[in-house]
């Protein structure tokens, strides 16, 4: 996706917010308690204007579209966009209010990230590639569907570890952050090997992904997608695989599994309702698939991953 520089054509009321920013003391306070915080959000924005805070912000858009402004850059927000903002840089997300907006917000103290690579030159090289340099307030990357799901899983584990605070959780948080940066580095190789498609094709796939996410709880078959986007079955399969690295079925099953895990952790819904809400029409198929992919039953997962009360980040 394109990144644009703010120009004189940008709306005056938006530019005027630059002088109205606030320091996000809630995030600063949260990071003072523990230097890493991760939140998955589906609600409206908590910060309606430009703001800054003391930690790096890593922002993964799971669903929705719009813009993310960081310093003088305006980045496109969309399915799979991943933005890193450096400490104390002015930033503001501006999602489209007419579509669901789901995102992961990961905040990390600068000193903590520097500690990840202080004694390892290889880690230093890998991690610093993904952090804004002296001449920029942000970095911005477009992930494909397979990369999005993989990174989403790592962020979900981070969120769970920080919420539950079980024995040795700081060590696991550190290992998951290192894993996250290693995943990002591997994605660069994936991108260089990916033949990809035209800009129009990729935009079409983004629309298909958004549609699948928005309707994940409904029966979604190939015929419905073909009719919705006026594509032949063979072309849809080929285009989706070419641009995402996974099949339509693989993406849909993984996405529904992630939704089921969210519901198991964050609600008291019966397992049957969790399955239906996540998009699984048959409870036995859901339980079998869940155990095959996660290594435990839905009930065991709920017990194991039950969150504890903890402070939370603002609802960006």
Buried (B, 14 or more C-beta within 10 A) or exposed (E): BEBEEBEEEEEEEBEEBBEEBEEBEBBBEBBEEBBBBBBBBEEEBBBEEBBBBBBBBBBBBBBBBBBBBBBBBBBBBBBBBBBBBBBEBBBBBBBEEEEEBBBBBBBBBBEBBEEBBEEEEEBBEBBBEBBBEEEBBBBBBBBBBBBBBBBBBBBBBBBBBBBBBEEEBEEBBBEBBBBBBBBBBEBEEBBEEBEEBEEEEBEBBBBBBBBBBEBBBEEBEEEEBBEBBEBEEEEBBEBBBBBBBBBBEBBBBBBBBBBBBBBBBEEEBEBEEBBBBBBBEEBEEBBEBBBEEBEBBBEBBBEBBEEEEBEBBBBB
